[in-house]
Amino acid sequence: MIKNYDVVIIGGGPSGHSSAVRIAELGGKVAIVERDYIGGICTNWGCTPSKAMIESAKIAYDTARASEYGIEVGSIKVDFSKVAARRNKVIESTRGFIKDLLEYHKVDIYQGEAIIDSSKKVVVKHGKLDSDGITMHYTSGEDELQTKNIIIATGSQPLIPGFIDEKDPSIISSNRLISIDHLPKNLTIIGGGVIGMEFATIFSSLGSKVQIVEFLPRCIALTDVDISEYLTNVLQKRGVKILVNHKVLSIHQGQLEAENQVTKEMVHLNSEMFLIAIGRKAVVHNETYQKLGIHFSGKGVEVNDYLQTSVPGIWAIGDATGKSILAHVGIQQGIIAAENIMGKNNASLRKMDYSVIPAVIYSIPEVAMVGTVPEDLKSVKVVKVPFAINLRANIEDKKDGFIKLWIKENQLIAAQAIGHNVSEIFQEFSNMIALRTDIRDVSEIIHAHPTYSEIARSGFDYALGKAVDFHL
């Protein structure tokens, strides 16, 4: 059966389904082809399930401290089967919400394998997922989709080093770990980046014995050293063993061998599970792209600032571009690609701007960051304000952490923080950097009291030498 569309999108993750909705809003006829579940990695194996489990971890952590608030709860027992059941319910609900949204906007959804035959034609081989949500069983029949435009939104997959045997039952990826239905007694995480620190938080809070092996001199090396050291100390106090400067040489049947890069001492660790959390890589279909003339590299599909590939009519968004693996970046790319595709004749194309991208590590406490910390601190004022000065943090006993601001010529250029739910107060910093707002203007705006967001004004007041609510 041949069907005609303005746009066919390959991949139903955040970038793909956001782009589809925007195209439909602008009057386009659009289809999504998804080989796995609607919602992509974020909904099914990434953001949604991991944050659902983080919420269980937060409850476990806060319950353990209940007596500090005058509440006696007795012994605490984590029923991981119920944690997993709640996680799965959240996934299914989110997946259903996205499907309903697409159907509301009359987006056609095809499940199966998409094959790009040309810049104007996509063939969909019908398929059905196995119960593991990964294995595709092809069924008889296929659809031929004729289209004016194609958007590649095929996402990413966990990066696994070549020396790792993925068939080893003790080795798991983040995709698999996020879907397990039992709590491992011990878990060793290879990689102390964002993914590693989040999983360390989840499983240590729920009762697993966790250890991290990191190649670099410190964990979450992309953050300021103060943030990195603070979160490392927090996890260590909770029983997480962290080995930095260690190179993993082999993992086999529950045994790991690593070398200390400083002392050259060999270390051997035993573990029920080894999570490989050293990053993700774009899903790239080499033969298809070569045949069509789409430029790509090991990082992903090459696109310009408008999300166009080297082939007219073919676009790429999300993790597949290798620009970022953050869902909110992919969503923005999807919206911009949609508006560029559906723009009127002679309308100027909208550029994708990567200069201000907030990022969050959903640990306990959270880490948030935005902007670029300058290497040259000449004429830069650095302000560090602890949450202990914030009244709301004191009332709720969430005093851990601090915000750190980099300010030049009364403009915020970067901000990082670690503290309770800091992700919810960070958009103000992102907006200020993007709009080049003078900190004096924000300092003069009334912030509700008592709130965590007041720490932004406190930081700016302190930088301006007029803090009235605290001293350091």
Secondary structure, DSSP 8 states (H G I E B T S, - for coil): -EEEEEEEEE--SHHHHHHHHHHHHTT--EEEEESS-TTHHHHHTSHHHHHHHHHHHHHHHHHHTGGGGT----S----HHHHHHHHHHHHHHHHHHHHHHHHHTT-EEEEEEEEEEETTEEEEEEEEE-TTSS-EEEEEEEEEEEEEEEEE---EEE---TTS-TTSTTEEEHHHHTT-SS--SEEEEE--SHHHHHHHHHHHHHT-EEEEE-SSSSSSTTS-HHHHHHHHHHHHHTT-EEE-SEEEEEEETTEEEEEETTT--EEEEE-SEEEE-S-EEE---HHHHHHHT--EETTEE---TTSB-SSTTEEE-GGGGTS---HHHHHHHHHHHHHHHH--TT--------S---EEE-SSSEEEEEE---S--TTEEEEEEEGGG-HHHHHTT----EEEEEEETTEEEEEEEEETTGGGG-HHHHHHHHHT-BHHHHHTS---SS-TTHHHHHHHHHHTT---S---
